[in-house]
């Protein structure tokens, strides 16, 4: 058994346009995780604001975003490597004051 998520289906791996329903499989996350990213405005702006009433992105937009934010799954590492920041992704750290403010606001 491995800790790595399984590869998504071939049709999703080859997709050039990804809707909200394809993002979880493409990035190897749960549907709720992708939903929370959207709810918190953590996803990049959609390339196509309405495809059948839902947001959609070009594959490259999602790969670049995932590389910049450290959310790139292992099966996209080679494709995303050229889009990672120099020196790789470093998770931003919050200061103690920022943590206390977030806790006080109920966002910790």
C-alpha positions as CSV (number, residue, x, y, z in Angstrom):
1,X,0.0,0.0,0.0
2,X,1.3,3.5,-0.9
3,X,0.6,6.9,0.6
4,X,0.4,8.4,-2.9
5,X,-3.0,8.9,-4.5
6,X,-3.8,6.8,-7.5
7,X,-3.5,8.2,-11.0
8,X,-6.7,9.9,-12.3
9,X,-8.5,8.3,-15.2
10,X,-6.8,8.8,-18.6
11,X,-9.5,11.1,-20.0
12,X,-8.9,13.5,-17.1
13,X,-5.1,13.3,-17.4
14,X,-5.3,14.3,-21.0
15,X,-8.0,17.0,-20.6
16,X,-7.0,20.5,-21.8
17,X,-10.0,22.2,-20.1
18,X,-10.9,21.3,-16.5
19,X,-14.2,22.1,-14.8
20,X,-14.9,22.1,-11.1
21,X,-15.9,18.4,-11.3
22,X,-12.6,17.3,-12.9
23,X,-10.3,19.3,-10.6
24,X,-10.3,16.8,-7.6
25,X,-9.3,13.9,-9.8
26,X,-6.8,15.9,-11.8
27,X,-5.1,17.1,-8.6
28,X,-5.6,14.0,-6.5
29,X,-7.7,15.6,-3.8
30,X,-11.1,15.0,-2.3
31,X,-14.1,16.8,-3.8
32,X,-14.6,18.7,-0.6
33,X,-11.0,20.0,-0.7
34,X,-11.5,21.5,-4.2
35,X,-14.9,22.9,-3.1
36,X,-13.2,24.6,-0.1
37,X,-10.5,26.1,-2.3
38,X,-13.3,27.6,-4.5
39,X,-15.3,28.8,-1.5
40,X,-12.1,30.5,0.0
41,X,-11.2,32.0,-3.4
42,X,-7.9,30.1,-3.4
43,X,-8.3,28.8,-7.0
44,X,-7.0,30.9,-9.9
45,X,-9.5,33.1,-11.8
46,X,-11.3,30.8,-14.3
47,X,-10.3,31.0,-17.9
48,X,-13.9,30.3,-18.8
49,X,-16.4,31.9,-16.3
50,X,-19.3,29.8,-17.4
51,X,-19.2,26.4,-19.1
52,X,-22.6,24.8,-18.6
53,X,-23.0,27.2,-15.7
54,X,-19.7,26.3,-14.0
55,X,-16.2,27.8,-13.9
56,X,-13.5,26.1,-16.0
57,X,-9.8,26.5,-16.4
58,X,-7.2,25.6,-19.1
59,X,-5.0,22.8,-18.0
60,X,-1.9,25.0,-18.0
61,X,-3.6,27.5,-15.7
62,X,-4.2,24.8,-13.1
63,X,-0.7,23.3,-13.5
64,X,0.9,26.7,-13.0
65,X,-1.3,27.4,-9.9
66,X,-0.7,24.0,-8.4
67,X,3.1,24.4,-8.9
68,X,3.1,27.9,-7.4
69,X,1.0,26.9,-4.3
70,X,2.7,23.5,-3.6
71,X,-0.4,21.5,-4.6
72,X,1.1,19.7,-7.6
73,X,0.5,15.9,-7.5
74,X,3.4,13.5,-8.2
75,X,2.0,12.6,-11.7
76,X,2.3,16.3,-12.8
77,X,5.7,17.1,-11.3
78,X,7.5,16.9,-14.6
79,X,5.0,19.1,-16.4
80,X,4.8,21.5,-13.5
81,X,8.5,21.7,-12.7
82,X,9.0,24.6,-15.2
83,X,6.3,26.6,-13.4
84,X,7.6,26.2,-9.8
85,X,9.1,29.2,-8.2
86,X,12.9,29.3,-8.1
87,X,14.2,27.2,-5.2
88,X,10.9,25.3,-5.1
89,X,7.7,26.0,-3.2
90,X,8.1,27.3,0.3
91,X,5.0,27.4,2.4
92,X,4.5,31.0,3.8
93,X,4.7,31.2,7.5
94,X,2.4,33.4,9.6
95,X,3.9,35.5,12.4
96,X,2.8,34.9,15.9
97,X,0.7,38.1,15.7
98,X,-1.0,36.9,12.5
99,X,-1.8,33.5,14.2
100,X,-3.3,35.2,17.2
101,X,-5.4,37.6,15.0
102,X,-6.6,34.6,13.0
103,X,-7.5,32.7,16.2
104,X,-9.3,35.7,17.6
105,X,-11.3,36.0,14.3
106,X,-12.1,32.2,14.4
107,X,-10.0,31.5,11.3
108,X,-7.1,29.5,12.8
